């Protein structure tokens, strides 16, 4: 064991649609902003204060395609991953840094149908065959296939 840990767990709402980028060889990357909120009461003024923090989420390959297909702006999602800071140079030649969450696991907490109004949701509940991808919204994208008994 290395004695260090880089792990992030977030529950938030998508701030935009998943933006996809495809590479040669079939690999792809999906990116989207995730908003988390903190609400508290200011003890001095008794006012309710709400702060929003924005996180840049990066999802890769098959998981990115699943997110693009089933997530849309405003959807609630659980994200698990690790922090990664990238260094890049802007148009003026200045070094810039960007901190992202490299997603390793996610769970959809709402679907596109929940955000499209009650009529669309009612129509979807009457469908004869439900979409199997929506019945199990958890997708693990770790590739550890060891034979541990637990």
N, C-alpha and C positions, 0 to 999 in steps of 0.2 A: 504494500500500500504506500502511495506516495505522500500521504499526510496532507493533501490539499483537496479542496472541493470547489467546483465551479458549477453551481446549479441554480436555476431560476424557475419559479413556478408563478404563473400569472393567470388571473381570470379577468377578462375585460371584453370590450366591444371593438369590433373592427372599425377603423376610421375611414377606410376606403376599400375598394375592391382589390383582390389579389392581383398583383402585376407579375406576369410571367416573362421569363427570359430563357430562350432555348439555345443550346449549344450543339456543336457538331458532335455526333456520336449518340445523340438521343437524350442526354442529360438536360435537366432544366432546374431553374431556381424560381421560387415564388417569393414575393416580398409584399408585406402589408403593415400598416401602422395599427397598433393596438392601444386603446385608451383604458387606463385604470383610474379609478376615482377614490379619493379619500375625503370623508366628510366628518366634521367634528363641530362642536359648539364652542365658540370663543367665550371663555369664562368671564372676561372683562366686559364684553358688550352683549353677551347672551345671543349673539347672532350665529346662525348656522353657516359654516364656511365649507366650501367644496373645492378641492384641488384636483386637477386632472394631470396625470403623468402619461406621456406618450412613449411607446416602445416600438422600435423597428424590429419586425419579426422576419426571419429568413427560413424558408422551408425548401427542401430539396427533392427532386425527382418525383417518384410516385406520390409522395405525401403532398407535394406542391400541386400536382394535378388534382388530387382529391379536394384540397382546400379551394382551388379555383372553381371547381365544379359545385361544391356545396356551401361555400361561405360567401356572404355578401356584406356590404357596408351595414353596420349596426348589429350584426349577429354577435352573440355572446359565445366565447370560446375559452377553454382552459388550455394553456400552453406550458409545456415543460421543455427546458433546454439549458443552454449555457451561454454566458456572455462572451462576446468576441469583439475586439476593437480592431477596426481596419484603418490603415493610413492611406491617404490618397492625396493627389495634388490637384488643386482647382485650376481654373482657366488663367489665373494670375500667377501661377507658379508657387502658391502658398501651400504648405503641408497642412492637410485637414485630417481630422480623426472622426470616426463614426463608430458608435457602440451599438451592436446588434444582439438580438437573441437568436442563436442558432437552435431552431426547434428540433427536439428529438422525439417528442410525443405530444399528442394533442387530443382533446375531446370536444366535440361540438356540444354546446349547451343550449343552442337554439338553432333552428333550421331556417332556410329561406322562406318556407311556407308560413312560419310564425309571424314574419314581418310583412306579409302581403295582404293582410286583412282577413276578416272572418269569412267572407264568401269563398275565397281561394282555399282557406283552410278547411272549410266544410266540404268543398268539392273534393279535396284530396283525401279526406277521411272516408268518402264513399267509393273510392277507387277499389277495384276488385283485387288487384295485385299490388301490394306496397313495394316500394323500392328497397331491395335488400341492403343497399349501402346506408340507408337512413335508419334501418333497424339496429345496426351496430355502429354507432357513430365514433367509436374509439378506434384510432389507428395508431399503432405503435410503429415507429420507423427505425427502431434500433435493429441492427442486424446480428445480434448475439444469439446464435442458435446452439447453445450448449445443452448438454443432456443432464442438467442438475435435477435431482429429485424434488426440489422445492421451488 
